[in-house]
Amino acid sequence: MKELKIDITLSATRKEKPSFDHLEFGTVFTDHMFVWDYTEGKGWHDPRIIPYQPITLDPAAMIFHYGQTVFEGLKAYRTKDEQILLFRPEENMKRLNRSNDRLCMPPIDEELALSALKQLISIDREWIPGLEGTSLYIRPFMIATEPHLGVSPSKNYRFIIILSPVGAYYKEGINPVKIAVESEYVRAVKGGTGNAKTAGNYASSLKAGELAYKKGYSQVLWLDGREQQYIEEVGSMNIFFKINGEVVTPELNGSILEGITRKSIIELLKYWNVPVVERKISIQEIQQVCHEGTLEEAFGTGTAAVISPIGELLWKNEKMVISNGEIGSLSQKLYDSLTGIQNGTEPDPFGWTVRV
């Protein structure tokens, strides 16, 4: 694997670490960050690990005005024998470059970026919690930095990686969450940026999420932006349904994010010989199979939550209770198996984990 030669400046003073048994998600950050600059005509240059600090940008930096930014999310895990594992990090780097292409941003060298990530984690490895359900959340992101007011791709960029020790994403934990089906607002449409991991997709989801939260629901389930009847994804997750013994998930259509946990779940189900299909699924079909009693389970998948069972869907004032509002046996098995592979307590027959 290629190594990136990085200039390293260690922090003179270290932060006080939080209690690892009371971690919230994404509120505390480690001592250091990785920074890498891009200049048109020069390429990527000046890779460095520096103390975690604010970013100084020109007020005309294009990120502020035209939203040219992409990001990723992955985790590092501390095993019982004090090894540090990453879960399929090469998939995150590939997806980052797919997002870069969609946003007219320069590609990164995926191997060099992974090398930088490993070096950063090695420096801040004491921040990685080892308690069950905890991990080190990793946020690589890229922003347009050229000071220019004009609707065109920036000529300068900055790639940054920050780290955050985290507990469970949902306060409910592995208990089923309640999801509201969104019928008014639209997150993305085919041909847009829905399959890129870019900030605008999440900004456009905030209003619907806020309204759902006020009704007592954790997130919203998005329908397609054209007909508003085909299921796409939950706010921060892909979604799966177990219908009459078969697992079904919406097919990738250009407006759904290609989740790495989603991909892993499909591969894991096939490994177990559980029938799994990627296809279009209408909300009317889910309503029908719920009424018929053949909707056995539903769950979301994502890096942050891993597996999030769904106990209730709200659609047009109808509450569809799934699996009696309890976690299903397949959801539990998937959660236990995937988290076991991630933290090194279960065998990894796929070669998904990477040691730092």
C-alpha positions, 0 to 999 in steps of 0.5 A: 500500500502507498504511504503518504509522507505527512508533516506532523505537528503534535498538540502541545496541550491535550484535551480532557477526554470525556467519560466513554460510558456517557458518549453522545454522537458527534459532540466531542473531537480528538486532539488532531486533524488531517488537512490536505490542500488542492490547487488547480495546476498543482494538484494535491499538496502540503498534507499535514496532521495538526492540532484540532482547530478552527478553519480560516477561510475567505468570506468569498470562499465558494463553499459558502455560496455554492455548496461545493462539498462532500463528506464521508462517515466511517468508524474505527473500533477497539478490539478486546485485545487492543487492536484497532479495526476499520470497516471497509474503509476502501469503500468509503474512499471510492464513494468519496470520489464518486461524490467528488465527480458529481460535484465537479471536485478533484479526485483524491488518491484513495490509497494515500487518503487511507494512509493519512487516515491510519496515521491520524488514528494512530496518533489519536488512538487513545481516544478510541473507546472500547466499551460495547456500542462505542467507536471512533467516528471518522469524518473525512470531508472536502470543501471548495476554498477559492474566493470567487463569486461565480457559479463554476467549479472552484479551483482550490479545495481542502480535504480534512479528516476529523475524529470523534469518539461516539456512543450509540447513534440513537438514544433508543439504542437497538430498540425499534424506532418510529419513522414518519413517511414524508409525503410533502417534501422531497429530498432528491430526484433521479439525475440530482445529487441524491446518490452523492454524499453532499451537504445539500441533500441533508440540508433539504431534509431538515424541515421534514425531519423537524416536523416528524420529530415534533410528532414523536418520530425519529426520522422520515422515510423519503418517497421518490421525488416524482411520483411520491409513492416509491420508497427511497431511504430514511434520513440517514439510512438505507431501508430494508423490509422482510416480507413473507420470508424475503428481504427487500430493499429499494434498488439504487436509482440515482437518487438513493445513496449507495450505503456501505452498510447496505452493501454489507447487509446484502452480502451477509444475507446472501452468505446466509442464503436468505432471499434478498431482492433489490427492487422498486417498493411502493408505500402502498405495497408496504401498507398492504403487506402490513394489513395482510400480516406478511410484513415481518420486519423493517430496519434501517442500515447506516454507518452511524446506527449500523442496524436500526429496527423500525417498529412503526411507520406513520403514513397519512395518519395511519400508524403501521406497527411492525413486529409488534413494535419489537426488534425482529430476529433477523434484525437482531442477528444482522446487528450482532453479526455485523457489529461482531465483525466490526469489533473483532468478536466475530469471524470476518469471512469477507475480509472486510476489516482492516487493521490500523 
